[in-house]
Amino acid sequence: MKRIHLLSVEGRAEEYQVLIEAIRAEDRRVGWLDLGGTEVPEALKAASRTGVLRAVGVQDGLTVAVKPRKGGVVMKDLLREYFVGCSVVLVRGGEGMPRLSTAEDDWRVEIPGATPRKLDTASLVAALRRPRPFGA
């Protein structure tokens, strides 16, 4: 599996639309992972409690899949199952990874133990092309 860059974010996906579009313009995929919880339709929750492998709902261009899980979140498993083909995944509620936030018209990247960096969109996209975009 190719390296997927994980960036911890806060807020809603719309705040990162400019970055998402810039990455997609290079024919690369971007994922969104919400570790802060999400609303799941009650019918899918009920179906998942019956022991099915997955409960899936489809409507107007969206697919929602619910899969019962035991134990804590295993990031490697989530990436392998849901984000294969993505070069970047924005992780809402993620910890221990570079934190991305907006800084006026630019982006601010905070790496644990390092000085925060301020980048414009083009520079951030260029960094995310590299195997180690923010150093070691």
N, CA, C and O atoms as a GROMACS GRO file, in nm:
protein
  544
    1MET      N    1   0.084  -0.117   0.000
    1MET     CA    2   0.000   0.000   0.000
    1MET      C    3   0.089   0.125   0.000
    1MET      O    4   0.184   0.134   0.079
    2LYS      N    5   0.059   0.219  -0.088
    2LYS     CA    6   0.136   0.343  -0.093
    2LYS      C    7   0.114   0.424   0.033
    2LYS      O    8   0.010   0.412   0.099
    3ARG      N    9   0.213   0.506   0.067
    3ARG     CA   10   0.203   0.591   0.185
    3ARG      C   11   0.087   0.689   0.168
    3ARG      O   12   0.071   0.751   0.063
    4ILE      N   13   0.008   0.699   0.272
    4ILE     CA   14  -0.101   0.795   0.276
    4ILE      C   15  -0.063   0.901   0.379
    4ILE      O   16  -0.033   0.867   0.494
    5HIS      N   17  -0.064   1.026   0.339
    5HIS     CA   18  -0.033   1.134   0.433
    5HIS      C   19  -0.157   1.164   0.516
    5HIS      O   20  -0.265   1.188   0.462
    6LEU      N   21  -0.141   1.162   0.647
    6LEU     CA   22  -0.249   1.192   0.739
    6LEU      C   23  -0.229   1.331   0.796
    6LEU      O   24  -0.121   1.364   0.844
    7LEU      N   25  -0.333   1.412   0.791
    7LEU     CA   26  -0.328   1.547   0.847
    7LEU      C   27  -0.445   1.563   0.942
    7LEU      O   28  -0.561   1.546   0.902
    8SER      N   29  -0.416   1.594   1.066
    8SER     CA   30  -0.520   1.618   1.166
    8SER      C   31  -0.584   1.753   1.139
    8SER      O   32  -0.515   1.853   1.118
    9VAL      N   33  -0.717   1.756   1.139
    9VAL     CA   34  -0.790   1.880   1.114
    9VAL      C   35  -0.901   1.896   1.217
    9VAL      O   36  -0.940   1.801   1.285
   10GLU      N   37  -0.950   2.017   1.227
   10GLU     CA   38  -1.068   2.047   1.308
   10GLU      C   39  -1.169   2.112   1.216
   10GLU      O   40  -1.134   2.157   1.107
   11GLY      N   41  -1.290   2.119   1.258
   11GLY     CA   42  -1.390   2.187   1.176
   11GLY      C   43  -1.449   2.097   1.070
   11GLY      O   44  -1.441   1.974   1.078
   12ARG      N   45  -1.507   2.161   0.971
   12ARG     CA   46  -1.580   2.089   0.867
   12ARG      C   47  -1.498   2.079   0.739
   12ARG      O   48  -1.405   2.157   0.718
   13ALA      N   49  -1.532   1.984   0.657
   13ALA     CA   50  -1.459   1.960   0.532
   13ALA      C   51  -1.458   2.082   0.441
   13ALA      O   52  -1.361   2.104   0.368
   14GLU      N   53  -1.564   2.160   0.443
   14GLU     CA   54  -1.574   2.277   0.355
   14GLU      C   55  -1.457   2.375   0.377
   14GLU      O   56  -1.419   2.447   0.285
   15GLU      N   57  -1.403   2.377   0.498
   15GLU     CA   58  -1.292   2.468   0.528
   15GLU      C   59  -1.165   2.428   0.452
   15GLU      O   60  -1.073   2.509   0.440
   16TYR      N   61  -1.160   2.307   0.401
   16TYR     CA   62  -1.042   2.254   0.333
   16TYR      C   63  -1.067   2.235   0.184
   16TYR      O   64  -0.988   2.171   0.115
   17GLN      N   65  -1.178   2.290   0.133
   17GLN     CA   66  -1.219   2.271  -0.006
   17GLN      C   67  -1.112   2.314  -0.105
   17GLN      O   68  -1.088   2.244  -0.203
   18VAL      N   69  -1.047   2.427  -0.080
   18VAL     CA   70  -0.944   2.476  -0.172
   18VAL      C   71  -0.829   2.376  -0.183
   18VAL      O   72  -0.781   2.347  -0.292
   19LEU      N   73  -0.786   2.323  -0.070
   19LEU     CA   74  -0.679   2.224  -0.070
   19LEU      C   75  -0.723   2.095  -0.138
   19LEU      O   76  -0.649   2.038  -0.218
   20ILE      N   77  -0.842   2.048  -0.106
   20ILE     CA   78  -0.895   1.926  -0.167
   20ILE      C   79  -0.900   1.940  -0.319
   20ILE      O   80  -0.859   1.849  -0.391
   21GLU      N   81  -0.949   2.052  -0.367
   21GLU     CA   82  -0.957   2.074  -0.512
   21GLU      C   83  -0.818   2.080  -0.575
   21GLU      O   84  -0.798   2.028  -0.685
   22ALA      N   85  -0.722   2.141  -0.507
   22ALA     CA   86  -0.586   2.151  -0.561
   22ALA      C   87  -0.521   2.012  -0.571
   22ALA      O   88  -0.452   1.983  -0.668
   23ILE      N   89  -0.544   1.928  -0.472
   23ILE     CA   90  -0.488   1.791  -0.477
   23ILE      C   91  -0.559   1.711  -0.585
   23ILE      O   92  -0.494   1.638  -0.661
   24ARG      N   93  -0.689   1.723  -0.594
   24ARG     CA   94  -0.765   1.649  -0.696
   24ARG      C   95  -0.730   1.695  -0.837
   24ARG      O   96  -0.739   1.616  -0.931
   25ALA      N   97  -0.690   1.821  -0.852
   25ALA     CA   98  -0.650   1.872  -0.983
   25ALA      C   99  -0.528   1.799  -1.037
   25ALA      O  100  -0.501   1.801  -1.157
   26GLU      N  101  -0.452   1.734  -0.948
   26GLU     CA  102  -0.336   1.654  -0.988
   26GLU      C  103  -0.372   1.507  -1.002
   26GLU      O  104  -0.284   1.420  -1.002
   27ASP      N  105  -0.500   1.478  -1.013
   27ASP     CA  106  -0.550   1.340  -1.025
   27ASP      C  107  -0.512   1.253  -0.906
   27ASP      O  108  -0.486   1.134  -0.922
   28ARG      N  109  -0.509   1.313  -0.789
   28ARG     CA  110  -0.484   1.237  -0.666
   28ARG      C  111  -0.611   1.241  -0.582
   28ARG      O  112  -0.692   1.334  -0.593
   29ARG      N  113  -0.628   1.140  -0.500
   29ARG     CA  114  -0.748   1.128  -0.419
   29ARG      C  115  -0.724   1.177  -0.277
   29ARG      O  116  -0.615   1.164  -0.221
   30VAL      N  117  -0.830   1.233  -0.221
   30VAL     CA  118  -0.828   1.283  -0.084
   30VAL      C  119  -0.941   1.215  -0.008
   30VAL      O  120  -1.052   1.203  -0.059
   31GLY      N  121  -0.912   1.172   0.114
   31GLY     CA  122  -1.014   1.112   0.199
   31GLY      C  123  -1.042   1.198   0.320
   31GLY      O  124  -0.963   1.285   0.356
   32TRP      N  125  -1.156   1.173   0.383
   32TRP     CA  126  -1.196   1.243   0.506
   32TRP      C  127  -1.234   1.136   0.607
   32TRP      O  128  -1.321   1.053   0.581
   33LEU      N  129  -1.170   1.138   0.721
   33LEU     CA  130  -1.198   1.044   0.828
   33LEU      C  131  -1.237   1.122   0.952
   33LEU      O  132  -1.161   1.206   0.999
   34ASP      N  133  -1.355   1.095   1.004
   34ASP     CA  134  -1.404   1.165   1.122
   34ASP      C  135  -1.396   1.072   1.242
   34ASP      O  136  -1.476   0.980   1.255
   35LEU      N  137  -1.297   1.097   1.328
   35LEU     CA  138  -1.282   1.015   1.449
   35LEU      C  139  -1.363   1.070   1.566
   35LEU      O  140  -1.366   1.012   1.674
   36GLY      N  141  -1.429   1.184   1.541
   36GLY     CA  142  -1.506   1.248   1.647
   36GLY      C  143  -1.649   1.198   1.657
   36GLY      O  144  -1.728   1.252   1.734
   37GLY      N  145  -1.682   1.097   1.582
   37GLY     CA  146  -1.818   1.045   1.584
   37GLY      C  147  -1.900   1.102   1.470
   37GLY      O  148  -1.867   1.206   1.414
   38THR      N  149  -2.004   1.033   1.438
   38THR     CA  150  -2.088   1.075   1.327
   38THR      C  151  -2.231   1.026   1.351
   38THR      O  152  -2.253   0.930   1.424
   39GLU      N  153  -2.325   1.091   1.289
   39GLU     CA  154  -2.463   1.048   1.300
   39GLU      C  155  -2.486   0.936   1.199
   39GLU      O  156  -2.452   0.948   1.082
   40VAL      N  157  -2.544   0.829   1.247
   40VAL     CA  158  -2.572   0.714   1.162
   40VAL      C  159  -2.723   0.694   1.163
   40VAL      O  160  -2.785   0.695   1.270
   41PRO      N  161  -2.784   0.675   1.047
   41PRO     CA  162  -2.928   0.650   1.044
   41PRO      C  163  -2.965   0.531   1.133
   41PRO      O  164  -2.897   0.428   1.132
   42GLU      N  165  -3.071   0.545   1.208
   42GLU     CA  166  -3.112   0.442   1.304
   42GLU      C  167  -3.135   0.306   1.237
   42GLU      O  168  -3.104   0.203   1.296
   43ALA      N  169  -3.189   0.306   1.116
   43ALA     CA  170  -3.214   0.178   1.046
   43ALA      C  171  -3.083   0.103   1.022
   43ALA      O  172  -3.079  -0.020   1.032
   44LEU      N  173  -2.975   0.177   0.989
   44LEU     CA  174  -2.846   0.111   0.965
   44LEU      C  175  -2.784   0.064   1.097
   44LEU      O  176  -2.722  -0.042   1.102
   45LYS      N  177  -2.800   0.143   1.203
   45LYS     CA  178  -2.752   0.100   1.335
   45LYS      C  179  -2.820  -0.029   1.376
   45LYS      O  180  -2.755  -0.124   1.420
   46ALA      N  181  -2.951  -0.032   1.361
   46ALA     CA  182  -3.028  -0.151   1.400
   46ALA      C  183  -2.984  -0.272   1.318
   46ALA      O  184  -2.969  -0.382   1.372
   47ALA      N  185  -2.964  -0.253   1.189
   47ALA     CA  186  -2.921  -0.364   1.104
   47ALA      C  187  -2.784  -0.414   1.146
   47ALA      O  188  -2.759  -0.534   1.147
   48SER      N  189  -2.693  -0.322   1.180
   48SER     CA  190  -2.558  -0.363   1.218
   48SER      C  191  -2.556  -0.443   1.348
   48SER      O  192  -2.467  -0.525   1.369
   49ARG      N  193  -2.654  -0.419   1.435
   49ARG     CA  194  -2.661  -0.493   1.562
   49ARG      C  195  -2.709  -0.637   1.544
   49ARG      O  196  -2.700  -0.717   1.637
   50THR      N  197  -2.760  -0.670   1.425
   50THR     CA  198  -2.811  -0.806   1.404
   50THR      C  199  -2.702  -0.906   1.372
   50THR      O  200  -2.726  -1.027   1.373
   51GLY      N  201  -2.582  -0.856   1.343
   51GLY     CA  202  -2.472  -0.947   1.310
   51GLY      C  203  -2.437  -0.949   1.162
   51GLY      O  204  -2.354  -1.030   1.121
   52VAL      N  205  -2.499  -0.862   1.080
   52VAL     CA  206  -2.462  -0.856   0.939
   52VAL      C  207  -2.320  -0.805   0.925
   52VAL      O  208  -2.269  -0.736   1.014
   53LEU      N  209  -2.256  -0.838   0.814
   53LEU     CA  210  -2.120  -0.790   0.789
   53LEU      C  211  -2.119  -0.638   0.775
   53LEU      O  212  -2.035  -0.570   0.835
   54ARG      N  213  -2.212  -0.584   0.695
   54ARG     CA  214  -2.226  -0.440   0.674
   54ARG      C  215  -2.372  -0.408   0.651
   54ARG      O  216  -2.448  -0.490   0.600
   55ALA      N  217  -2.409  -0.288   0.690
   55ALA     CA  218  -2.541  -0.233   0.658
   55ALA      C  219  -2.515  -0.111   0.570
   55ALA      O  220  -2.439  -0.023   0.608
   56VAL      N  221  -2.578  -0.107   0.454
   56VAL     CA  222  -2.551  -0.002   0.358
   56VAL      C  223  -2.680   0.068   0.318
   56VAL      O  224  -2.781   0.004   0.290
   57GLY      N  225  -2.675   0.202   0.317
   57GLY     CA  226  -2.787   0.283   0.270
   57GLY      C  227  -2.742   0.365   0.151
   57GLY      O  228  -2.630   0.415   0.149
   58VAL      N  229  -2.830   0.379   0.053
   58VAL     CA  230  -2.797   0.454  -0.069
   58VAL      C  231  -2.907   0.556  -0.094
   58VAL      O  232  -3.026   0.525  -0.085
   59GLN      N  233  -2.865   0.679  -0.127
   59GLN     CA  234  -2.963   0.784  -0.158
   59GLN      C  235  -2.894   0.897  -0.231
   59GLN      O  236  -2.784   0.936  -0.192
   60ASP      N  237  -2.955   0.950  -0.334
   60ASP     CA  238  -2.912   1.072  -0.403
   60ASP      C  239  -2.761   1.093  -0.410
   60ASP      O  240  -2.711   1.194  -0.361
   61GLY      N  241  -2.689   1.002  -0.468
   61GLY     CA  242  -2.546   1.020  -0.488
   61GLY      C  243  -2.459   0.990  -0.368
   61GLY      O  244  -2.339   1.016  -0.372
   62LEU      N  245  -2.516   0.938  -0.260
   62LEU     CA  246  -2.440   0.905  -0.141
   62LEU      C  247  -2.459   0.759  -0.102
   62LEU      O  248  -2.566   0.701  -0.122
   63THR      N  249  -2.354   0.702  -0.048
   63THR     CA  250  -2.362   0.568   0.008
   63THR      C  251  -2.308   0.575   0.150
   63THR      O  252  -2.200   0.629   0.173
   64VAL      N  253  -2.383   0.521   0.245
   64VAL     CA  254  -2.341   0.518   0.384
   64VAL      C  255  -2.329   0.372   0.423
   64VAL      O  256  -2.424   0.295   0.410
   65ALA      N  257  -2.211   0.333   0.471
   65ALA     CA  258  -2.189   0.195   0.513
   65ALA      C  259  -2.159   0.192   0.662
   65ALA      O  260  -2.081   0.271   0.713
   66VAL      N  261  -2.223   0.099   0.730
   66VAL     CA  262  -2.201   0.081   0.873
   66VAL      C  263  -2.149  -0.061   0.892
   66VAL      O  264  -2.209  -0.158   0.844
   67LYS      N  265  -2.037  -0.072   0.961
   67LYS     CA  266  -1.976  -0.202   0.985
   67LYS      C  267  -1.953  -0.215   1.135
   67LYS      O  268  -1.883  -0.133   1.194
   68PRO      N  269  -2.011  -0.316   1.196
   68PRO     CA  270  -1.987  -0.336   1.340
   68PRO      C  271  -1.837  -0.356   1.365
   68PRO      O  272  -1.768  -0.419   1.285
   69ARG      N  273  -1.789  -0.303   1.476
   69ARG     CA  274  -1.647  -0.313   1.509
   69ARG      C  275  -1.633  -0.342   1.658
   69ARG      O  276  -1.706  -0.287   1.740
   70LYS      N  277  -1.542  -0.429   1.689
   70LYS     CA  278  -1.510  -0.457   1.830
   70LYS      C  279  -1.377  -0.393   1.861
   70LYS      O  280  -1.286  -0.392   1.777
   71GLY      N  281  -1.364  -0.340   1.979
   71GLY     CA  282  -1.236  -0.281   2.020
   71GLY      C  283  -1.217  -0.142   1.969
   71GLY      O  284  -1.308  -0.081   1.911
   72GLY      N  285  -1.097  -0.090   1.990
   72GLY     CA  286  -1.064   0.046   1.953
   72GLY      C  287  -1.033   0.062   1.805
   72GLY      O  288  -1.031  -0.034   1.729
   73VAL      N  289  -1.010   0.185   1.769
   73VAL     CA  290  -0.979   0.219   1.630
   73VAL      C  291  -0.836   0.176   1.599
   73VAL      O  292  -0.743   0.205   1.676
   74VAL      N  293  -0.817   0.107   1.488
   74VAL     CA  294  -0.684   0.069   1.439
   74VAL      C  295  -0.665   0.142   1.307
   74VAL      O  296  -0.719   0.102   1.203
   75MET      N  297  -0.587   0.250   1.313
   75MET     CA  298  -0.573   0.339   1.198
   75MET      C  299  -0.527   0.265   1.073
   75MET      O  300  -0.580   0.288   0.964
   76LYS      N  301  -0.430   0.176   1.087
   76LYS     CA  302  -0.380   0.102   0.971
   76LYS      C  303  -0.491   0.023   0.903
   76LYS      O  304  -0.498   0.017   0.780
   77ASP      N  305  -0.578  -0.038   0.982
   77ASP     CA  306  -0.690  -0.114   0.926
   77ASP      C  307  -0.789  -0.022   0.855
   77ASP      O  308  -0.839  -0.055   0.747
   78LEU      N  309  -0.819   0.093   0.915
   78LEU     CA  310  -0.911   0.188   0.852
   78LEU      C  311  -0.856   0.235   0.718
   78LEU      O  312  -0.930   0.241   0.619
   79LEU      N  313  -0.728   0.268   0.714
   79LEU     CA  314  -0.667   0.316   0.590
   79LEU      C  315  -0.671   0.208   0.482
   79LEU      O  316  -0.703   0.237   0.367
   80ARG      N  317  -0.640   0.087   0.519
   80ARG     CA  318  -0.638  -0.022   0.422
   80ARG      C  319  -0.778  -0.053   0.369
   80ARG      O  320  -0.795  -0.082   0.251
   81GLU      N  321  -0.878  -0.045   0.454
   81GLU     CA  322  -1.013  -0.082   0.413
   81GLU      C  323  -1.086   0.029   0.339
   81GLU      O  324  -1.160   0.002   0.244
   82TYR      N  325  -1.066   0.153   0.380
   82TYR     CA  326  -1.149   0.260   0.326
   82TYR      C  327  -1.076   0.363   0.241
   82TYR      O  328  -1.141   0.437   0.167
   83PHE      N  329  -0.944   0.370   0.248
   83PHE     CA  330  -0.874   0.481   0.184
   83PHE      C  331  -0.765   0.438   0.087
   83PHE      O  332  -0.677   0.518   0.055
   84VAL      N  333  -0.768   0.315   0.039
   84VAL     CA  334  -0.672   0.272  -0.062
   84VAL      C  335  -0.688   0.361  -0.185
   84VAL      O  336  -0.800   0.383  -0.231
   85GLY      N  337  -0.578   0.411  -0.236
   85GLY     CA  338  -0.583   0.498  -0.352
   85GLY      C  339  -0.578   0.645  -0.316
   85GLY      O  340  -0.558   0.730  -0.403
   86CYS      N  341  -0.596   0.677  -0.188
   86CYS     CA  342  -0.587   0.817  -0.145
   86CYS      C  343  -0.441   0.852  -0.119
   86CYS      O  344  -0.364   0.770  -0.068
   87SER      N  345  -0.403   0.973  -0.154
   87SER     CA  346  -0.268   1.017  -0.122
   87SER      C  347  -0.268   1.098   0.008
   87SER      O  348  -0.166   1.109   0.076
   88VAL      N  349  -0.385   1.155   0.041
   88VAL     CA  350  -0.399   1.235   0.162
   88VAL      C  351  -0.532   1.201   0.228
   88VAL      O  352  -0.633   1.186   0.160
   89VAL      N  353  -0.531   1.189   0.360
   89VAL     CA  354  -0.655   1.175   0.436
   89VAL      C  355  -0.655   1.281   0.544
   89VAL      O  356  -0.562   1.291   0.625
   90LEU      N  357  -0.760   1.361   0.544
   90LEU     CA  358  -0.780   1.462   0.646
   90LEU      C  359  -0.856   1.395   0.760
   90LEU      O  360  -0.965   1.342   0.739
   91VAL      N  361  -0.798   1.397   0.880
   91VAL     CA  362  -0.851   1.322   0.992
   91VAL      C  363  -0.906   1.419   1.097
   91VAL      O  364  -0.829   1.485   1.168
   92ARG      N  365  -1.036   1.427   1.105
   92ARG     CA  366  -1.097   1.514   1.205
   92ARG      C  367  -1.090   1.443   1.339
   92ARG      O  368  -1.145   1.334   1.356
   93GLY      N  369  -1.023   1.507   1.435
   93GLY     CA  370  -1.008   1.448   1.567
   93GLY      C  371  -0.884   1.362   1.580
   93GLY      O  372  -0.868   1.293   1.682
   94GLY      N  373  -0.796   1.364   1.482
   94GLY     CA  374  -0.675   1.283   1.487
   94GLY      C  375  -0.569   1.345   1.577
   94GLY      O  376  -0.558   1.467   1.587
   95GLU      N  377  -0.493   1.261   1.642
   95GLU     CA  378  -0.385   1.308   1.728
   95GLU      C  379  -0.256   1.236   1.691
   95GLU      O  380  -0.259   1.126   1.635
   96GLY      N  381  -0.142   1.300   1.724
   96GLY     CA  382  -0.012   1.239   1.697
   96GLY      C  383   0.030   1.244   1.552
   96GLY      O  384   0.118   1.170   1.510
   97MET      N  385  -0.033   1.332   1.475
   97MET     CA  386   0.001   1.348   1.334
   97MET      C  387   0.009   1.498   1.307
   97MET      O  388  -0.040   1.577   1.388
   98PRO      N  389   0.068   1.539   1.196
   98PRO     CA  390   0.072   1.682   1.166
   98PRO      C  391  -0.068   1.742   1.168
   98PRO      O  392  -0.163   1.684   1.114
   99ARG      N  393  -0.081   1.859   1.231
   99ARG     CA  394  -0.210   1.927   1.241
   99ARG      C  395  -0.215   2.038   1.137
   99ARG      O  396  -0.125   2.122   1.129
  100LEU      N  397  -0.322   2.038   1.058
  100LEU     CA  398  -0.341   2.138   0.953
  100LEU      C  399  -0.453   2.232   0.994
  100LEU      O  400  -0.560   2.189   1.037
  101SER      N  401  -0.427   2.362   0.980
  101SER     CA  402  -0.530   2.461   1.006
  101SER      C  403  -0.516   2.575   0.907
  101SER      O  404  -0.412   2.590   0.842
  102THR      N  405  -0.620   2.654   0.895
  102THR     CA  406  -0.613   2.768   0.806
  102THR      C  407  -0.542   2.882   0.878
  102THR      O  408  -0.557   2.900   0.999
  103ALA      N  409  -0.466   2.958   0.802
  103ALA     CA  410  -0.394   3.074   0.857
  103ALA      C  411  -0.410   3.187   0.756
  103ALA      O  412  -0.331   3.200   0.662
  104GLU      N  413  -0.514   3.269   0.775
  104GLU     CA  414  -0.549   3.374   0.680
  104GLU      C  415  -0.574   3.309   0.545
  104GLU      O  416  -0.663   3.226   0.534
  105ASP      N  417  -0.497   3.344   0.441
  105ASP     CA  418  -0.517   3.283   0.309
  105ASP      C  419  -0.426   3.163   0.287
  105ASP      O  420  -0.424   3.106   0.178
  106ASP      N  421  -0.353   3.125   0.390
  106ASP     CA  422  -0.257   3.015   0.379
  106ASP      C  423  -0.295   2.902   0.473
  106ASP      O  424  -0.404   2.900   0.532
  107TRP      N  425  -0.204   2.806   0.485
  107TRP     CA  426  -0.222   2.691   0.573
  107TRP      C  427  -0.113   2.692   0.679
  107TRP      O  428  -0.001   2.736   0.653
  108ARG      N  429  -0.145   2.643   0.795
  108ARG     CA  430  -0.048   2.628   0.903
  108ARG      C  431  -0.038   2.478   0.933
  108ARG      O  432  -0.139   2.412   0.957
  109VAL      N  433   0.084   2.427   0.931
  109VAL     CA  434   0.109   2.286   0.961
  109VAL      C  435   0.191   2.281   1.088
  109VAL      O  436   0.301   2.336   1.096
  110GLU      N  437   0.137   2.213   1.189
  110GLU     CA  438   0.206   2.196   1.316
  110GLU      C  439   0.247   2.050   1.328
  110GLU      O  440   0.163   1.960   1.326
  111ILE      N  441   0.376   2.030   1.342
  111ILE     CA  442   0.431   1.894   1.357
  111ILE      C  443   0.478   1.882   1.502
  111ILE      O  444   0.551   1.969   1.550
  112PRO      N  445   0.437   1.776   1.572
  112PRO     CA  446   0.482   1.760   1.711
  112PRO      C  447   0.634   1.772   1.722
  112PRO      O  448   0.707   1.702   1.652
  113GLY      N  449   0.680   1.860   1.810
  113GLY     CA  450   0.823   1.875   1.835
  113GLY      C  451   0.897   1.962   1.735
  113GLY      O  452   1.019   1.969   1.739
  114ALA      N  453   0.824   2.030   1.645
  114ALA     CA  454   0.890   2.114   1.545
  114ALA      C  455   0.822   2.251   1.539
  114ALA      O  456   0.712   2.270   1.591
  115THR      N  457   0.889   2.344   1.475
  115THR     CA  458   0.834   2.478   1.457
  115THR      C  459   0.721   2.472   1.354
  115THR      O  460   0.737   2.410   1.249
  116PRO      N  461   0.607   2.534   1.384
  116PRO     CA  462   0.496   2.536   1.286
  116PRO      C  463   0.540   2.600   1.154
  116PRO      O  464   0.624   2.690   1.152
  117ARG      N  465   0.481   2.551   1.045
  117ARG     CA  466   0.514   2.604   0.913
  117ARG      C  467   0.389   2.666   0.852
  117ARG      O  468   0.278   2.614   0.868
  118LYS      N  469   0.407   2.777   0.783
  118LYS     CA  470   0.299   2.842   0.711
  118LYS      C  471   0.324   2.823   0.562
  118LYS      O  472   0.431   2.859   0.512
  119LEU      N  473   0.227   2.768   0.490
  119LEU     CA  474   0.244   2.736   0.349
  119LEU      C  475   0.123   2.785   0.270
  119LEU      O  476   0.010   2.784   0.321
  120ASP      N  477   0.147   2.829   0.147
  120ASP     CA  478   0.032   2.857   0.060
  120ASP      C  479  -0.015   2.724   0.003
  120ASP      O  480   0.050   2.621   0.021
  121THR      N  481  -0.127   2.726  -0.065
  121THR     CA  482  -0.186   2.601  -0.115
  121THR      C  483  -0.091   2.527  -0.209
  121THR      O  484  -0.074   2.406  -0.196
  122ALA      N  485  -0.031   2.598  -0.303
  122ALA     CA  486   0.059   2.533  -0.399
  122ALA      C  487   0.178   2.468  -0.329
  122ALA      O  488   0.219   2.358  -0.366
  123SER      N  489   0.234   2.534  -0.230
  123SER     CA  490   0.348   2.478  -0.156
  123SER      C  491   0.308   2.357  -0.074
  123SER      O  492   0.383   2.260  -0.065
  124LEU      N  493   0.190   2.361  -0.016
  124LEU     CA  494   0.142   2.247   0.062
  124LEU      C  495   0.117   2.126  -0.029
  124LEU      O  496   0.154   2.014   0.005
  125VAL      N  497   0.054   2.150  -0.143
  125VAL     CA  498   0.030   2.041  -0.238
  125VAL      C  499   0.162   1.983  -0.286
  125VAL      O  500   0.175   1.861  -0.297
  126ALA      N  501   0.260   2.068  -0.314
  126ALA     CA  502   0.392   2.020  -0.357
  126ALA      C  503   0.457   1.936  -0.247
  126ALA      O  504   0.516   1.832  -0.275
  127ALA      N  505   0.447   1.981  -0.123
  127ALA     CA  506   0.504   1.903  -0.010
  127ALA      C  507   0.438   1.768   0.000
  127ALA      O  508   0.504   1.668   0.028
  128LEU      N  509   0.308   1.762  -0.022
  128LEU     CA  510   0.234   1.636  -0.007
  128LEU      C  511   0.261   1.537  -0.122
  128LEU      O  512   0.214   1.424  -0.117
  129ARG      N  513   0.336   1.580  -0.224
  129ARG     CA  514   0.378   1.487  -0.330
  129ARG      C  515   0.498   1.403  -0.283
  129ARG      O  516   0.522   1.294  -0.335
  130ARG      N  517   0.572   1.453  -0.184
  130ARG     CA  518   0.694   1.387  -0.139
  130ARG      C  519   0.661   1.277  -0.036
  130ARG      O  520   0.559   1.284   0.032
  131PRO      N  521   0.747   1.176  -0.027
  131PRO     CA  522   0.724   1.069   0.072
  131PRO      C  523   0.723   1.120   0.216
  131PRO      O  524   0.645   1.071   0.298
  132ARG      N  525   0.807   1.217   0.247
  132ARG     CA  526   0.812   1.276   0.381
  132ARG      C  527   0.794   1.428   0.365
  132ARG      O  528   0.892   1.502   0.359
  133PRO      N  529   0.668   1.473   0.358
  133PRO     CA  530   0.643   1.612   0.322
  133PRO      C  531   0.693   1.717   0.422
  133PRO      O  532   0.716   1.831   0.383
  134PHE      N  533   0.709   1.680   0.547
  134PHE     CA  534   0.744   1.778   0.648
  134PHE      C  535   0.873   1.742   0.721
  134PHE      O  536   0.891   1.777   0.838
  135GLY      N  537   0.962   1.672   0.654
  135GLY     CA  538   1.091   1.633   0.713
  135GLY      C  539   1.091   1.489   0.756
  135GLY      O  540   1.013   1.409   0.705
  136ALA      N  541   1.177   1.456   0.848
  136ALA     CA  542   1.198   1.317   0.892
  136ALA      C  543   1.076   1.254   0.952
  136ALA      O  544   1.080   1.137   0.992
   0.00000   0.00000   0.00000
